[in-house]
Amino acid sequence: MTPVEKIRNLAILAHIDHGKTTLIDSIFQATKTFRDNQEVVERLMDNNVLEKERGITIRSKHCTVEWHDYLINIIDTPGHADFSGEVERVLSMVDSVLLLVDANEGPMPQTRYVLMRALKLGLRPIVIINKADRPNARPEHALNKTFDLFIDLGATDEQAHFPVLYGSGLNGWFVRDLDRDEQNGMEPLFEAIINDVPAPTVEEDGELVMQVSSLDWNDYIGQIGCGRIISGSIKKGQEFNRHVQRWKDLSNQEAGWEYVSANKAKCVHLWVSRGLERIEADEVGVGDIVWVAGPEEIGIGDTFATSEDASVALKPLEIEEPTVSMFFLVNSGPFSGEDGTAIMLRQLKERLTRELRVNVALRMEDIGRSDGVKVSGRGELHLAILIEEMRREGLEFCISRPEVITHKDTAGNTLEPIEQLIIDVPEEFQGAVIEKLARRQGGLRNIESTSSNFVRLEFGIPTRGIIGYRSEFLTDTRGLGIMASRFIGYGPWRGEINARSRGSVVSMGTGPVTAYSLESMQERTVVFVEPAERVYAGQIVGENSRSGDLPCNPTKKKHLTNHRASTKDIATKLDVPRKLSLEQAMEWIGDDELVEVTPKAIRVRKAILDPDKRKRAAKASASLSLSAAAAETAAK
């Protein structure tokens, strides 16, 4: 067991793409975690296939390195706002954080969020101005903006007097003084970690107390909990009590945490992290971070303790609630089961329940529908990653359009989630961006010049206004714009947002698409399908140039006669179809449409495939809307 004074626990926090995972690669190299002849890939901590493909960190990950005789536990956290739940739960395990700030961009929306969480817990960050060797770097500007952010978030004098390092995580060097110190090696970073990160505050001679801050799952072992040992030690085979607290919303009372029970449990498996691997251990001492398996059920915030007294239960971890929800439905399309496994509602619930064991920011709600359940998350990307993982497992299902989760205030007024949206865009495109976001109820709060020909726009906008805007934004800015957002709270409902002005082109027939039909369709629509692709009645095969849905028959064939040459079709010219990705399809569909997700295809379709039933449902909906409007008018 490592002496507690030789242990350092820290997390790396930053906005997306500011260099967290690349920094850890350089830390591994500097501490010689791997053999000299061992093949090591870039961005080693992003070991998930989706993380590699997208270039983002999705799950928080724990690694351990040794420098001289010190043991340094490092937690790599996601930088995207949709995965903030991964950040919130791990900060309870650390004693300080490395806050990475891009030397050019400065603090961004997620920088503000993660710093706020760290300061709230009383942690004193070490600020690292990363990418200081870039030609467009502005390290002093980034540092000044970071200091302003500390003051704005109410940092104490000690927290605001933070250590600062400049350097490049990619090239593996950091210095205290950018002008005087030699830019060579990682020694200044490790010295800062040893000197400025405090050793864990613990009770070495006390009884076992640890809190679960992270979850994992193994099909053979079951639930696995991870946390820091706050006092005492834990041994393999040791018995302890699992103290459970859960959030309760009691009727006619204020919602809050309620102590549930203390259940007897046993430590069947015990691991510690060394490098990137988990190593079985017989005993782990106070201050270290461990993985424990044994209890049948483990939840975030559970306290493992030797004592049965409820007073030893630690304060539950605060995890913010989801802001976006959608329905996960059984695939009822005619092509169901052709590409993958067509799952029933029971199997869908089982898969989502398994995800809830490790994804703490996710929620599943069974509202009584016979064909699906309601799933809530932090944002579109949070849910899209889950959908993509299920798709790659071979599952088929349908999803509805994302919708925001609203609340009511004490006066009965509707509140909706509001986000801070920051956009970096060339000056020539700022007018189009401001105009489009104004239509989506976005209010411009600030504008500043960041570099030659680029401006930074800050908006306050409802989450509804961002849904479906990303692809439009990339088109308007010719792919040169960068947008980032974060949830800042709930605000008054800002009115209707008519984000989509064009209707759908809906297939009336089932069969393979023909070039003959597409040639006439593409004159007034944007086509989603290509020749020989199979479609079915009710599937959406394109976007109409006008509002309102347009029925068509993409399977129609040209009738050949003796008067038509056999080479007549050679002159047919077709545009390249627009292939919607999963995120684009989620953003594009309307309230009466679904995305059909299979391992081989992403299709968009009407929720009601039969055109006659669709018309009757539309009339019934219009009638209800008129009745509601009349009732509201009468009430006024």
GIDADA-V128162 format. One line per field, one symbol per residue. ss: DSSP state (~ for helix, > for strand, _ for the rest). phi: phi as a letter, one per 20 degrees, with the letter a starting at -180 (. if undefined). A space follows every 10 residues. Layout:
ss: ???
phi: ???
This chain:
ss: ___~~~>>>> >>>______~ ~~~~~~~~~~ __________ ________~~ ~~~~______ >>>>>>>__> >>>>>>____ ~~~~~~~~~~ ~~~__>>>>> >>___>__~~ ~~~~~~~~~~ _____>>>>> ________~~ ~~~~~~~~~~ ~~____~~~~ ___>>>>>__ __>>>_____ ____>_~~~~ ~~~~~~____ __>_____>> >__>>>>>__ _>>>>>>>>> >__>>___>> >>>>>>>>__ _____>>>>> >>>>>>__>> >>>>>_>>>> __>>____>> >>>_______ __>>>____~ ~~________ ___>>>>>>_ __________ >>__~~~~~~ ~~~~~~____ __>>>_____ _>>>>>>__~ ~~~~~~~~~~ ~~__>>>>>> __>>__>>__ ___>>>>>>> >>>>>>~~~~ ~~~~~~~~~_ __>>>>>>>> >__>>>>>>> >>~~~~___~ ~~~~~~____ _>>>>>>>>> >>________ ___>>>>___ >>__~~~~~~ ~___>>>___ ___>>___>> >>>>_____> >>________ _______~~~ ~_________ _~~~~~~~__ __>>>>>___ _>>>>>____ ~~~~~~~~~~ ~~~~~~~~~~ ~~~~~_
phi: .fgffddcdb dddafgmeof ffffgfffff elfdffeefc eflffeeegf fffemceddf cdcccdcldd ddecdedfde ffdfgfegfe ffeddaceee cffefmfdgf gffffgffff enfdfdedee mfefgefcff fffffffgfg ffemffgfff eefccdrcff embbcecfed ffebndggff ffffedeffg ebdfeeefbb dfdbcbbcfe eofcdcaefe bmbcdfnfeb ddedccfcde fmcffrecfe acdfbceecc ccecmdeedf cebcefnedc dccqffcccf nfdebffeff fffffgfedf ffcccbedcf fdffegneeb efeeffffff fffffffcdf eecccednfe drcedcbfrf fgffffffff ffenedacce ffceedcdef enefdcfdce ddcdbggfdf fffffffffe medfdbbbed agmdcdddcd bfggfefneg ffffffdlme eccbcbfdqd cggenfcefd ddedddfecd qffdfffffe fffccdeddc gmfeccfnfe dadffcfnec fbcfefdeee cfedffefff efddfffeee fffffffffe feccdedcfd bdddbffdff ffffffffff ffffffffff ffffff
